[in-house]
Each structure stands twice: as structure tokens, then as C-alpha cells.
Amino acid sequence: MQEETLGEIEHENPPAAWRSLRLRHVGMGFFWACSMLTFRSSILLSGNADSPSLATLVTVLSFVANMTALFLFAARAERSPHFYQRIPNTAVGAVIMVGLVLLFVAGGASGPGLYLLLGLGSALTGTGYGFLWGSWTECFGRMHPSRTALYVPLSFLVTAALFLGISLVANGGLVPSLLLMLPLPAISLWCLEGCRKEFPAASVPRRRNGTRNLEALESLISLLVASIILSCLFGFVWEMAVMAVNSVDDAHQLPLFGNLIAALGMVAFVLVARKRLDIAVAFRVLVPLIVVLFAVLPFFWQERPVLLNAVMSTCYGIFDVIIWYSVASAAYDFAVSGYVVGGVVRAVSILSRLLGIGIGYLVMLVPDDASSSLVAISVAALYALFMLLIYHFSRERHRTNAPEEAVNSQPPHPAPAETLDHKNADDDTGGTSAGENTSENANEGTGESAIDADDESDVLEAIVEDYGLTRREAEVLPFLARGRSARIIAEALFVSESTIRTHTRRILEKTDLHSKQELIDLIDSYQAN
């Protein structure tokens, strides 16, 4: 199975995320704010370095270094999931801080020296941010998704507040921007170390790492394609806004407030909906809404480029939260390294954003054609997203109606045919069959297991391995073995009943069964064998 045994999973239910919240759990926000201030703001640049073209150069070089580091870290984690333990946090912090200092002092140089300082500063900060991205994804990937559903939006809120506050203070000239930014990576690394101690890494079976990594990435394919399209469009609009107003600072002032409002809204939404809705599904619903906003954005370009950039930045901030949560959840579900899954997803997203920035820069060389170019690219992006939506629904329908052959293959411990009554065709997702009702009522009242407690862990572990259940499906399985209802399981795992129904449906799909009673019969047959 995955890192822990099923018995451990069942008895270590995740505590309520809000009650267990500590500062270290949102420490990602400090690094996130520092990276955004470096990539999307010019507050570090002064003197000869303070120009839209050089700010764009810093953004591009930082993104290239960031993307390269992510790909390299992902490849390293594929071979050795715990390689990061040999890299001291102090070294990572020093690399980022030196990079920030070089960017800050570059304004006093000229000629080749200016470009050398900007290049080195961009490379160092981008590399350090790449390591931190992977580190935080790895750390969140160890937490139960009921926690990350709250911690990631809260981290975005910390990011937005720091981004806005530091920008306003730096622009006011009260404190040098460098002094405001230097503590951020140090605080984030300190929080990261605390989270690592709270959620220590466990051993991952090397023989199945490659398969699980591919399965985790495959589960995110729709989100990954959407990220490619939206990142390109975001980079395109950001660069056009910067070139249109001839100032990075003016282009990003309004988005600062938009990000803060969006962060507050997402935190409020999660607090209200997390026990009522499947957060993963709710986040996926937000993506089409963002796409709808993109459809009307080109009409604002002619007279309101900054407003267009603000809407795009706000939407992309929300999309970033969805990516963070989805990647962490996939790493948790498939018990893989967050460096692998997160590194690939983020690197591809950055590559797409770089492409968008390049297109935006070229388009603005001919300003008279900017509006028509924006409309054409937006229409192309919307068409691609529409095709992605069709693919996604087609794929989901195929998964529901026709499970994959590998999933339906006969397990090493086959259940006797006579023990499975396929007349029961319901589970928690629909009506309740007579067989299911009897089992659930009997077990709910007595608390007795459908199998002996001593054999439970081995039996359920075999089912998890034979049918390829994810970690969250494995967490639900012991409760289903006892005939627990969706309400009881949801309360135990601090998630919504709809989330439990989704996991139950997928377990039944993978085992090619039709009711919870049939699942209990399957477990009994494993015990008998």
C-alpha cells in the first residue's frame, strides 16, 4: 500500500484544520509574496535598472531559472524522493537573499555590469524559489487535504496582504524595499522546517514510484492543460499592460487590491463550504467561471489596460490556489513526492507564461494592432479551453461507465462469485439497497467490524494494492468495511458527505462492484482466502 498501514490511517484521523492551525502552516505565504514581489513588481529595481524592458528581463530570467530548477528537482526526486533533506535551509535562504541584494544594487551599475548583476540576481532568486515551491508542495502533500483546503487559501491571503503592504510602504519611501523583502524567505524556511517536523516524510516503495508519479500527473491532466492556456494568456496580458502604461509599478497597483479581495473571498468560501461541499469539485467549478471572465476581457483593453490586468491577475491568483491545492492533494492521494508532481505542473505553467510574455512584448511593438491581437489570442484560448472541457466531461463519463481494463482485471485474491449479489445497484451516491441497509444499520449500532480486527490491516492492504486505490480511498475503506454511513465517515475525516460519496463511488468502480454490501462481501472473501 502507501507509506502507512491502513490501521494507522484509520486511527490517525486528521484533526479539524481550523483548530490545529499554526503560523507555520501558512508559512508558504511569505515565500509566495517574496517571489511575486520579485517577478511581478519593480520595487527592487532603481536607477538605471528601473525600466519596463529591464523589469521584463528580470521576470523572464527569474522564470527561466525557476522553471529549470523545478524540472531538475523533479527529476532528482523521481530517483530519490528525500534528496531535499541533504540540502540545508540556510543555504537556500542565503541564495535567495544574495539574489535579492544583487537585484537591488544593480541600479547603481551601468553597461555590462548592470546586465551581469540583473542576470545573476534573477538566476539566484529564481532557483531558490523553485526549491521552495517544491518544498512546500512536498510538505502540503503529506497533510490531509482537509487541512490544505484551508491552509492554501490562507497562505494566499498572507501573500496578498504582504504584497500589498510591502508595495505601499516601499513606494512611500519610508523603508528600503530590500529590507522589507529579506526577512520573507527566512520566515518561510523557518515555517517549512516546523511543518517538516510535524509531518515527517515516510518511506515510499521505490518499485512503484514511477507508476504512482504517472498516475498522479494523469489525474491532473485537465488542470495542467488549463494551466498552460491560462498562464499563456495571463503572461500575454501582463506584458501588454506593462508596455501600455510604460511602468511595472502602475500596471500592478490595482491587481494588489484585487488579489487581497479574492483571497478573503476564497478563505470565507472554504470556511463556509468545506463541510458541505467537495472542495476539490468546487475548485474545479471555479475554473470555467474564470474562463467566462476571460471571454469579456478583450473589450476592456482599448481604454482600460490596467483594469484588464487587474482582473486577469485576480483570476490567476485564484487559479494559482486551485493548482497548489490540487497538486498537494494528488501527492497525498498517490503517496508520491510533491517535488515530482508539483515540479512538473509548475514548470510547465511557467514555460507557458514565458511564452505569453514573449508574445505580448512582440505584439506591443506594433501598438495599433494590440486590440485585434488580444481578441484573436483570447478567442483561440477560449476555443482551446472549450475543447478541454469537452475532453474532461468525456473522460469523466468514460471513467464512470466503463472502468479501465487494468482496474477491472481479476485480483490475486478473487472473490467467490456466489458471494456477490449484483442485484444491489445502489450506494451512497444514489438510493439505498436492501442489502446495504441491513449491513449499515447492524454495524452502525454495534460498532463491530465486518472482519476480525487482527486481520483487518492485512486484508484491506491487499485490496488497496490489488485494485490500485488512492490514499484517500484507502482511508475510507476501513469505515466502509464496518458499514459506516457517509455522514459518520465525513465527521471522522472532517470532509463533506459529498466527498465521501465520491470516494465510495470510485472504490466501487475500481472493484467492479455495485453496493457497499458487495464490498463487505469482497472483504470477507479476502479474509477467507
C-alpha positions as CSV (number, residue, x, y, z in Angstrom):
1,M,0.0,0.0,0.0
2,Q,1.2,3.5,0.6
3,E,3.5,4.7,3.3
4,E,1.4,3.9,6.3
5,T,-0.7,0.8,7.1
6,L,-4.4,1.0,6.9
7,G,-4.7,0.6,10.6
8,E,-2.6,3.7,11.2
9,I,-4.6,5.7,8.7
10,E,-7.9,4.8,10.4
11,H,-6.7,5.7,13.9
12,E,-4.9,8.9,12.9
13,N,-7.8,10.8,11.5
14,P,-7.0,14.4,10.6
15,P,-7.9,16.9,13.3
16,A,-10.1,19.8,12.4
17,A,-8.0,22.1,10.3
18,W,-9.0,25.3,11.9
19,R,-8.4,24.1,15.5
20,S,-4.9,22.8,14.6
21,L,-3.9,25.9,12.6
22,R,-0.5,27.4,13.4
23,L,1.6,30.1,11.8
24,R,3.9,27.6,10.3
25,H,1.0,26.1,8.2
26,V,0.7,29.3,6.2
27,G,4.5,30.0,6.0
28,M,4.3,29.4,2.3
29,G,2.7,32.8,2.0
30,F,5.9,34.6,3.0
31,F,7.9,32.9,0.2
32,W,5.0,33.3,-2.3
33,A,4.8,37.1,-1.6
34,C,8.6,37.4,-2.0
35,S,8.5,35.6,-5.3
36,M,5.6,37.8,-6.6
37,L,7.4,40.9,-5.5
38,T,10.4,39.8,-7.5
39,F,8.6,38.5,-10.6
40,R,5.7,41.0,-10.9
41,S,6.9,44.1,-9.2
42,S,9.7,46.5,-9.9
43,I,10.2,47.8,-6.3
44,L,13.7,46.2,-6.1
45,L,14.8,48.0,-9.2
46,S,16.1,51.5,-9.1
47,G,18.3,53.9,-11.0
48,N,19.4,52.5,-14.4
49,A,17.6,49.2,-13.8
50,D,14.1,50.8,-13.3
51,S,12.6,50.5,-16.7
52,P,9.8,48.3,-18.2
53,S,12.2,46.5,-20.5
54,L,14.7,45.6,-17.7
55,A,11.8,44.6,-15.4
56,T,10.6,42.3,-18.1
57,L,14.1,40.9,-18.5
58,V,14.3,40.2,-14.7
59,T,10.9,38.5,-14.9
60,V,11.9,36.3,-17.8
61,L,15.3,35.3,-16.4
62,S,13.8,34.6,-13.0
63,F,11.1,32.4,-14.6
64,V,13.6,30.6,-16.7
65,A,15.8,29.8,-13.6
66,N,12.6,28.9,-11.7
67,M,11.4,26.5,-14.4
68,T,14.9,24.9,-14.8
69,A,15.2,24.3,-11.1
70,L,11.8,22.8,-10.9
71,F,12.5,20.3,-13.7
72,L,15.8,19.4,-12.2
73,F,14.4,18.9,-8.7
74,A,11.5,16.9,-10.1
75,A,14.0,14.6,-11.9
76,R,16.1,14.2,-8.8
77,A,13.0,13.5,-6.6
78,E,12.0,10.8,-9.1
79,R,15.2,8.9,-8.3
80,S,15.5,9.9,-4.6
81,P,12.2,11.3,-3.0
82,H,14.1,12.6,0.0
83,F,17.0,14.3,-1.6
84,Y,16.0,17.7,-0.2
85,Q,16.9,16.5,3.3
86,R,20.5,16.9,2.4
87,I,20.1,20.5,1.3
88,P,20.3,22.9,4.3
89,N,17.7,25.5,4.5
90,T,20.3,28.1,5.4
91,A,22.0,27.6,2.1
92,V,18.6,28.1,0.2
93,G,17.9,31.2,2.2
94,A,21.3,32.6,1.5
95,V,21.0,32.0,-2.2
96,I,17.7,33.9,-2.4
97,M,18.9,36.8,-0.2
98,V,22.1,37.2,-2.3
99,G,19.9,37.3,-5.4
100,L,17.7,40.0,-3.9
101,V,20.7,42.1,-2.9
102,L,22.1,41.9,-6.5
103,L,18.9,43.0,-8.0
104,F,18.6,45.9,-5.5
105,V,22.2,47.2,-6.2
106,A,22.0,46.7,-9.9
107,G,20.5,50.1,-10.4
108,G,23.9,51.7,-9.5
109,A,25.7,50.0,-12.3
110,S,25.7,50.6,-16.0
111,G,26.7,48.8,-19.2
112,P,27.7,45.1,-18.9
113,G,27.8,45.3,-15.1
114,L,24.1,46.2,-15.0
115,Y,23.1,43.2,-17.0
116,L,25.5,40.9,-15.1
117,L,24.0,41.9,-11.8
118,L,20.4,41.6,-13.1
119,G,21.2,38.2,-14.6
120,L,22.9,36.7,-11.5
121,G,20.2,38.1,-9.2
122,S,17.4,36.7,-11.3
123,A,19.1,33.3,-11.6
124,L,19.7,33.0,-7.8
125,T,16.2,34.1,-6.8
126,G,14.5,32.0,-9.4
127,T,16.5,28.9,-8.4
128,G,15.8,29.4,-4.7
129,Y,12.1,30.0,-5.3
130,G,12.0,26.8,-7.4
131,F,13.3,24.8,-4.4
132,L,10.8,26.4,-2.1
133,W,7.9,25.7,-4.4
134,G,8.9,22.0,-4.4
135,S,9.5,22.0,-0.7
136,W,6.1,23.4,0.2
137,T,4.3,21.2,-2.3
138,E,6.2,18.2,-0.7
139,C,5.1,19.4,2.7
140,F,1.5,20.0,1.8
141,G,1.4,16.7,0.1
142,R,1.9,15.0,3.5
143,M,-1.1,16.8,5.0
144,H,-4.6,15.5,4.7
145,P,-6.5,17.5,2.0
146,S,-9.0,18.7,4.7
147,R,-6.1,20.8,6.0
148,T,-4.7,22.0,2.7
149,A,-8.1,23.1,1.6
150,L,-7.9,25.7,4.3
151,Y,-4.1,26.3,4.6
152,V,-3.6,27.1,0.9
153,P,-6.2,29.9,0.7
154,L,-5.0,31.3,4.0
155,S,-1.4,31.3,2.5
156,F,-2.8,33.2,-0.5
157,L,-4.3,35.7,1.9
158,V,-1.0,36.2,3.7
159,T,0.7,36.6,0.3
160,A,-1.8,39.2,-0.9
161,A,-1.6,41.2,2.3
162,L,2.2,41.1,2.3
163,F,2.4,42.0,-1.4
164,L,0.1,45.0,-0.9
165,G,1.6,46.2,2.3
166,I,5.3,46.0,1.2
167,S,4.5,47.6,-2.1
168,L,2.8,50.6,-0.5
169,V,5.5,51.0,2.2
170,A,8.3,50.7,-0.4
171,N,6.6,53.2,-2.8
172,G,6.2,55.6,0.1
173,G,10.0,55.7,0.6
174,L,9.7,55.0,4.3
175,V,11.8,51.8,4.3
176,P,14.0,50.4,1.5
177,S,12.3,47.6,-0.3
178,L,15.3,45.2,0.2
179,L,14.9,45.4,4.0
180,L,11.2,44.6,3.7
181,M,11.8,41.6,1.5
182,L,14.9,40.0,3.0
183,P,13.0,38.5,6.1
184,L,10.4,36.8,3.9
185,P,12.4,33.8,2.7
186,A,13.9,33.3,6.1
187,I,10.4,33.2,7.8
188,S,9.1,30.8,5.1
189,L,12.1,28.5,5.6
190,W,11.6,28.6,9.4
191,C,7.9,27.7,9.0
192,L,8.8,25.0,6.5
193,E,11.2,23.3,9.0
194,G,8.4,23.3,11.6
195,C,6.0,21.7,9.1
196,R,8.6,19.0,8.2
197,K,8.9,18.0,11.8
198,E,5.2,17.9,12.3
199,F,4.7,15.9,9.1
200,P,7.8,13.8,8.7
201,A,8.5,12.1,5.4
202,A,7.8,8.3,5.3
203,S,9.5,5.7,3.1
204,V,7.9,5.3,-0.4
205,P,8.2,1.9,-2.2
206,R,10.8,2.6,-4.9
207,R,9.4,-0.1,-7.1
208,R,6.1,1.8,-7.6
209,N,7.3,5.4,-7.6
210,G,7.3,5.8,-11.3
211,T,3.9,4.3,-11.7
212,R,2.4,6.4,-9.0
213,N,4.0,9.6,-10.3
214,L,2.5,9.0,-13.7
215,E,-0.9,8.2,-12.1
216,A,-0.8,11.4,-10.0
217,L,0.1,13.5,-13.1
218,E,-2.6,11.8,-15.2
219,S,-5.2,12.7,-12.6
220,L,-4.2,16.4,-13.1
221,I,-4.1,16.4,-16.9
222,S,-7.2,18.6,-17.4
223,L,-5.9,21.1,-14.9
224,L,-2.5,21.0,-16.4
225,V,-3.8,21.8,-19.9
226,A,-6.0,24.6,-18.5
227,S,-2.9,25.9,-16.7
228,I,-0.9,26.0,-19.9
229,I,-3.6,28.0,-21.7
230,L,-4.4,30.4,-18.9
231,S,-0.8,31.0,-17.9
232,C,0.0,32.0,-21.5
233,L,-2.9,34.3,-21.6
234,F,-2.0,35.8,-18.3
235,G,1.6,36.4,-19.3
236,F,0.4,37.9,-22.5
237,V,-1.9,40.4,-20.9
238,W,0.5,41.3,-18.1
239,E,3.3,42.2,-20.6
240,M,0.9,44.2,-22.7
241,A,-0.3,46.2,-19.7
242,V,3.2,46.9,-18.6
243,M,4.2,48.1,-22.1
244,A,1.0,50.1,-22.5
245,V,1.4,52.2,-19.3
246,N,5.3,52.1,-19.6
247,S,5.5,51.1,-15.9
248,V,5.5,47.8,-14.0
249,D,4.6,49.7,-10.8
250,D,1.5,51.3,-12.3
251,A,0.4,48.1,-14.0
252,H,0.4,46.1,-10.8
253,Q,-1.0,48.5,-8.3
254,L,-4.7,47.8,-8.9
255,P,-4.1,44.0,-9.0
256,L,-2.8,44.2,-5.4
257,F,-6.2,45.1,-4.1
258,G,-7.9,42.6,-6.4
259,N,-5.7,39.7,-5.1
260,L,-6.5,40.7,-1.5
261,I,-10.2,40.7,-2.1
262,A,-10.0,37.4,-3.9
263,A,-8.0,35.9,-1.1
264,L,-10.5,37.0,1.5
265,G,-13.3,35.6,-0.6
266,M,-11.7,32.2,-1.0
267,V,-11.0,31.8,2.7
268,A,-14.6,32.7,3.5
269,F,-15.8,30.3,0.9
270,V,-13.7,27.4,2.2
271,L,-14.7,28.1,5.8
272,V,-18.4,28.0,4.9
273,A,-18.4,25.3,2.3
274,R,-15.7,22.8,3.3
275,K,-18.1,20.7,5.4
276,R,-21.0,21.0,2.9
277,L,-19.3,20.6,-0.5
278,D,-16.5,18.7,-2.0
279,I,-13.8,21.4,-2.1
280,A,-12.0,19.7,-5.0
281,V,-15.1,19.7,-7.1
282,A,-15.9,23.3,-6.1
283,F,-12.5,24.5,-7.1
284,R,-12.8,22.8,-10.5
285,V,-16.1,24.7,-11.0
286,L,-14.3,27.9,-10.5
287,V,-12.1,27.3,-13.5
288,P,-14.9,27.7,-16.1
289,L,-16.0,30.8,-14.3
290,I,-12.6,32.3,-14.7
291,V,-12.7,31.3,-18.4
292,V,-16.0,33.2,-18.7
293,L,-14.3,36.3,-17.4
294,F,-11.5,35.9,-19.9
295,A,-14.2,35.9,-22.7
296,V,-15.2,39.5,-21.9
297,L,-11.7,40.9,-21.0
298,P,-10.6,41.9,-24.6
299,F,-13.4,44.5,-24.6
300,F,-11.7,46.4,-21.8
301,W,-8.3,46.6,-23.4
302,Q,-8.6,49.7,-25.5
303,E,-9.2,52.2,-22.7
304,R,-8.5,50.2,-19.5
305,P,-5.4,48.1,-19.8
306,V,-4.6,48.3,-16.1
307,L,-8.2,47.2,-15.2
308,L,-7.8,44.3,-17.6
309,N,-4.5,43.3,-15.9
310,A,-6.1,43.6,-12.5
311,V,-9.0,41.2,-13.4
312,M,-6.6,38.8,-15.0
313,S,-4.2,38.9,-12.0
314,T,-7.0,38.3,-9.6
315,C,-8.4,35.4,-11.6
316,Y,-5.0,33.9,-12.0
317,G,-4.4,34.3,-8.2
318,I,-7.5,32.2,-7.6
319,F,-6.3,29.7,-10.2
320,D,-2.9,29.5,-8.5
321,V,-4.6,28.5,-5.3
322,I,-6.5,25.8,-7.2
323,I,-3.2,24.5,-8.6
324,W,-1.5,24.4,-5.2
325,Y,-4.4,22.5,-3.6
326,S,-4.8,20.1,-6.5
327,V,-1.1,19.2,-6.7
328,A,-0.9,18.8,-2.9
329,S,-4.0,16.6,-2.9
330,A,-2.6,14.5,-5.8
331,A,0.7,14.0,-4.0
332,Y,-1.3,12.9,-0.9
333,D,-3.7,10.6,-2.7
334,F,-1.0,8.7,-4.6
335,A,1.7,8.9,-1.9
336,V,4.3,10.5,-4.2
337,S,6.8,13.2,-3.8
338,G,5.4,16.7,-4.2
339,Y,8.6,17.7,-5.9
340,V,7.8,15.4,-8.8
341,V,4.1,16.3,-9.3
342,G,4.4,19.9,-8.3
343,G,7.7,20.5,-10.1
344,V,6.3,19.3,-13.5
345,V,3.0,21.2,-13.2
346,R,4.6,24.4,-12.1
347,A,7.4,24.3,-14.6
348,V,5.0,23.7,-17.5
349,S,2.9,26.6,-16.2
350,I,5.9,28.9,-16.1
351,L,7.0,27.9,-19.5
352,S,3.6,28.8,-20.8
353,R,3.6,32.1,-19.0
354,L,7.0,32.9,-20.6
355,L,5.6,32.2,-24.0
356,G,2.7,34.6,-23.2
357,I,5.1,37.4,-22.1
358,G,7.1,37.0,-25.3
359,I,4.0,37.2,-27.5
360,G,2.8,40.3,-25.5
361,Y,6.1,42.0,-26.0
362,L,6.2,41.4,-29.7
363,V,2.6,42.5,-30.1
364,M,3.2,45.8,-28.3
365,L,6.0,46.6,-30.8
366,V,3.1,47.4,-33.1
367,P,0.6,49.1,-30.7
368,D,-2.1,49.8,-33.3
369,D,-2.7,46.0,-33.7
370,A,-2.7,45.3,-30.0
371,S,-6.5,45.2,-29.6
372,S,-7.1,42.9,-32.5
373,S,-4.2,40.6,-31.5
374,L,-5.6,40.4,-27.9
375,V,-9.1,39.5,-29.2
376,A,-7.6,36.8,-31.6
377,I,-5.5,35.2,-28.9
378,S,-8.3,35.3,-26.4
379,V,-10.7,33.6,-28.8
380,A,-8.1,31.0,-29.5
381,A,-7.6,30.4,-25.8
382,L,-11.3,30.1,-25.2
383,Y,-11.6,27.6,-28.1
384,A,-8.8,25.5,-26.6
385,L,-10.5,25.6,-23.2
386,F,-13.8,24.6,-24.7
387,M,-12.2,21.6,-26.3
388,L,-10.6,20.8,-22.9
389,L,-14.0,21.0,-21.2
390,I,-15.4,18.5,-23.8
391,Y,-12.5,16.2,-23.2
392,H,-12.8,16.4,-19.4
393,F,-16.5,15.5,-19.4
394,S,-16.0,12.8,-21.9
395,R,-13.2,11.3,-19.8
396,E,-15.3,11.5,-16.6
397,R,-18.2,9.8,-18.3
398,H,-15.9,7.1,-19.5
399,R,-14.5,6.6,-16.0
400,T,-18.0,6.2,-14.6
401,N,-19.5,4.0,-17.3
402,A,-16.5,1.9,-18.3
403,P,-13.7,1.5,-15.8
404,E,-10.3,0.8,-17.2
405,E,-9.3,-2.8,-18.0
406,A,-6.5,-2.7,-15.5
407,V,-8.9,-1.7,-12.8
408,N,-11.3,-4.5,-13.7
409,S,-8.7,-7.2,-14.0
410,Q,-9.2,-10.2,-11.7
411,P,-7.3,-9.7,-8.4
412,P,-4.9,-12.2,-7.0
413,H,-7.5,-13.0,-4.3
414,P,-10.7,-13.3,-6.3
415,A,-14.0,-13.1,-4.5
416,P,-16.2,-16.2,-5.0
417,A,-18.9,-15.4,-7.5
418,E,-21.7,-16.8,-5.3
419,T,-20.9,-14.3,-2.6
420,L,-21.6,-11.3,-4.8
421,D,-25.2,-10.3,-5.4
422,H,-25.2,-7.9,-8.3
423,K,-28.9,-7.1,-7.9
424,N,-27.9,-4.4,-5.4
425,A,-27.1,-1.5,-7.7
426,D,-27.0,1.5,-5.3
427,D,-24.6,3.1,-2.9
428,D,-24.3,6.4,-1.1
429,T,-24.4,8.3,-4.4
430,G,-28.0,7.2,-5.1
431,G,-30.7,5.2,-3.4
432,T,-30.0,2.6,-0.7
433,S,-30.3,-1.1,-1.4
434,A,-31.8,-3.5,1.0
435,G,-28.5,-5.4,1.4
436,E,-26.7,-2.2,2.1
437,N,-29.3,-1.0,4.6
438,T,-29.1,-4.2,6.6
439,S,-25.3,-4.1,6.8
440,E,-25.1,-0.5,7.7
441,N,-27.7,-0.5,10.4
442,A,-26.3,-3.6,12.0
443,N,-22.7,-2.3,12.1
444,E,-23.6,1.3,12.9
445,G,-25.3,0.3,16.1
446,T,-22.8,-2.4,17.3
447,G,-19.6,-0.9,16.1
448,E,-18.4,-4.4,15.2
449,S,-16.1,-4.9,12.2
450,A,-17.1,-7.0,9.2
451,I,-13.8,-8.7,9.7
452,D,-11.6,-9.6,12.6
453,A,-9.6,-6.7,13.9
454,D,-6.3,-8.7,13.9
455,D,-6.7,-9.5,10.2
456,E,-8.2,-6.1,9.1
457,S,-5.0,-4.3,8.2
458,D,-3.6,-7.1,6.1
459,V,-6.9,-7.7,4.3
460,L,-7.6,-4.1,3.5
461,E,-4.0,-3.5,2.5
462,A,-4.3,-6.4,0.0
463,I,-7.4,-4.8,-1.5
464,V,-5.8,-1.4,-1.8
465,E,-2.8,-2.9,-3.6
466,D,-4.9,-5.2,-5.9
467,Y,-7.3,-2.6,-7.0
468,G,-5.0,0.5,-7.0
469,L,-6.9,2.6,-4.5
470,T,-5.5,6.0,-3.7
471,R,-4.6,7.0,-0.2
472,R,-7.9,8.9,0.5
473,E,-9.9,5.9,-0.9
474,A,-7.8,3.7,1.4
475,E,-8.7,6.0,4.3
476,V,-12.4,5.5,3.6
477,L,-12.2,1.7,3.1
478,P,-12.0,0.7,6.8
479,F,-15.1,2.7,7.5
480,L,-16.9,1.0,4.6
481,A,-15.8,-2.3,5.9
482,R,-17.7,-1.6,9.1
483,G,-20.7,-0.4,7.2
484,R,-20.4,3.2,8.3
485,S,-22.6,5.8,6.6
486,A,-21.3,8.8,4.6
487,R,-22.2,11.1,7.5
488,I,-20.2,9.2,10.0
489,I,-17.2,8.9,7.7
490,A,-17.3,12.6,6.8
491,E,-17.4,13.6,10.5
492,A,-14.4,11.3,11.3
493,L,-12.3,12.7,8.4
494,F,-13.5,16.3,8.6
495,V,-14.7,16.5,5.0
496,S,-18.1,16.8,3.3
497,E,-20.5,13.9,2.8
498,S,-20.3,14.5,-1.0
499,T,-16.5,13.9,-0.8
500,I,-17.1,10.6,0.9
501,R,-19.7,9.6,-1.7
502,T,-17.2,10.4,-4.4
503,H,-14.6,8.2,-2.8
504,T,-17.1,5.4,-2.3
505,R,-18.2,5.6,-5.9
506,R,-14.7,5.4,-7.1
507,I,-13.9,2.4,-4.8
508,L,-16.9,0.6,-6.2
509,E,-15.9,1.4,-9.8
510,K,-12.3,0.1,-9.2
511,T,-13.6,-3.1,-7.6
512,D,-16.3,-3.5,-10.2
513,L,-19.0,-3.7,-7.5
514,H,-22.4,-2.1,-7.2
515,S,-23.1,-1.6,-3.5
516,K,-21.4,-1.4,-0.1
517,Q,-22.8,-4.8,0.8
518,E,-20.9,-6.3,-2.1
519,L,-17.8,-4.5,-0.9
520,I,-18.2,-6.1,2.5
521,D,-18.7,-9.5,0.9
522,L,-15.4,-8.9,-1.1
523,I,-13.6,-8.1,2.1
524,D,-15.0,-11.3,3.7
525,S,-13.8,-13.3,0.7
526,Y,-10.3,-11.9,1.1
527,Q,-10.3,-12.9,4.8
528,A,-11.4,-16.4,3.9
529,N,-8.6,-16.7,1.3
